[in-house]
Amino acid sequence: MAPISKEPRPAHAVTRAAFLKGAATAVAVAAAAPLVKAMPAFAAEASGLALRTVPKSFEGHVKLPVIGLGTRSMSKTDAKAVAGQAQVITTLLDGGGKVIDTAANYTGGDSEEVIGDALAATGKRGMAFIASKYAEQTKAAGEASILNSLKVLRTNIVDLMFIHNMVAIDTQLPVLEENKGRALRYIGISDTSDRQDELEKYLDRLDFIEFAYAADMRGAEKRLLPAAKDKGVAVLVALPLGRGRALQAVKGKQVPEWAKKELGVETHAQLLLKFVIGHPAVTVAIPSTLDPKHMQENLAAGRGPIPDEKQRAKIAAIWEGA
Ligand SMILES: NC(=O)c1ccc[n+]([C@@H]2O[C@H](COP(=O)([O-])OP(=O)(O)OC[C@H]3O[C@@H](n4cnc5c(N)ncnc54)[C@H](OP(=O)(O)O)[C@@H]3O)[C@@H](O)[C@H]2O)c1
């Protein structure tokens, strides 16, 4: 993936000078991490995965593949499970994907460790874009969480850090802002509850938001998705498969022939992912899986035709009638 392209700079893009000026104010956690001097040089991809621009990236030139990986269920339960999870991560990266979404508290706190270990073992840290999160009340606890993420992810920068589930935003947003450009490349807030529309209030201060959106759960289309597009804030979509609920709803049914023909999908999971990435405000969908075959299948949804509004309406109708 090439960050430096000849595309015109989007209106929301942050200049390098402005980025570094902000970085100069960083304190606390930042002291433990070197100043970021440049964005990583992602290699050009031949994977065929669709790419989406991060609007507030350096000169608007950073692009991410539309399918990533959620790691909510990754944990160090036993060696066999860890090996399988490492294989999922390798499958993502070798297939041209980049975004790995984790959190300080996923599966008892060791999802980040699984990712850090897998990337260190394979030497693939440079191929990944790691998004993590924390939910802490105090400034000291927020900074400690960032430091711990750096340590267990075995990196000197977390590509994207979210305030998890909108916890203590007034305290934690300044912490993220102080450390942007040092320990953290981008900052955001996540929420998947029925309060997720409140993310809109903070868009001016954020690079990314993360929330729930799926063909059978389209509430974000009313305000959040258009607002993110309008403000130039990148979007990670959590629960794009409805945490399995949307797949359960069509169990035993055939994927419609029109969808196979027009969109090149073979499975309902791919159809659900196509629906999500077909929305123009969506940057990356992050379905979670512990199964390398499902990872392959999910990546394939990021290749080939992307549905237009008419096709997206037809996909949604499948779940309306399910
Ligand atoms: N507040 C927040 O910030 C927040 C909240 C929730 C989630 N998230 C993020 O969003 C990610 C995704 O959410 P989620 O895990 O709750 O829901 P999801 O991605 O919608 O669904 C995951 C489920 O779908 C299954 N699956 C994945 N690919 C499949 C395929 N190709 N075919 C059949 N089944 C498939 C997985 O099982 P297998 O393992 O068997 O594939 C898993 O049970 C999380 O991992 C997390 O990173 C963030």
The ligand as a Gaussian input file, in Angstrom:
#p B3LYP/6-31G(d) Opt

LIG

0 1
 N      -17.047000      -0.792000      21.940000
 C      -16.189000      -1.218000      21.058000
 O      -15.212000      -0.544000      20.764000
 C      -16.382000      -2.554000      20.389000
 C      -17.464000      -3.375000      20.779000
 C      -17.631000      -4.602000      20.144000
 C      -16.741000      -5.004000      19.157000
 N      -15.674000      -4.209000      18.824000
 C      -14.687000      -4.648000      17.789000
 O      -15.370000      -5.179000      16.670000
 C      -14.883000      -6.501000      16.400000
 C      -15.939000      -7.307000      15.737000
 O      -17.079000      -7.416000      16.569000
 P      -17.679000      -8.803000      17.101000
 O      -16.614000      -9.790000      17.211000
 O      -18.432000      -8.536000      18.321000
 O      -18.741000      -9.195000      15.984000
 P      -18.664000      -9.625000      14.431000
 O      -17.320000      -9.365000      13.874000
 O      -19.840000      -9.006000      13.804000
 O      -18.933000     -11.196000      14.512000
 C      -17.958000     -12.072000      14.957000
 C      -18.517000     -13.497000      14.847000
 O      -18.663000     -13.844000      13.478000
 C      -17.986000     -15.082000      13.210000
 N      -17.398000     -15.001000      11.861000
 C      -16.404000     -14.183000      11.429000
 N      -16.159000     -14.382000      10.116000
 C      -17.011000     -15.367000       9.715000
 C      -17.249000     -16.020000       8.484000
 N      -16.567000     -15.696000       7.381000
 N      -18.191000     -16.988000       8.433000
 C      -18.908000     -17.320000       9.527000
 N      -18.736000     -16.737000      10.740000
 C      -17.796000     -15.754000      10.818000
 C      -16.946000     -15.229000      14.278000
 O      -16.735000     -16.597000      14.576000
 P      -15.395000     -17.398000      14.114000
 O      -14.336000     -17.061000      15.119000
 O      -15.845000     -18.814000      14.152000
 O      -15.060000     -16.951000      12.745000
 C      -17.593000     -14.511000      15.468000
 O      -18.394000     -15.401000      16.209000
 C      -14.414000      -6.992000      17.763000
 O      -13.506000      -8.064000      17.683000
 C      -13.775000      -5.745000      18.305000
 O      -12.470000      -5.627000      17.756000
 C      -15.517000      -2.983000      19.412000

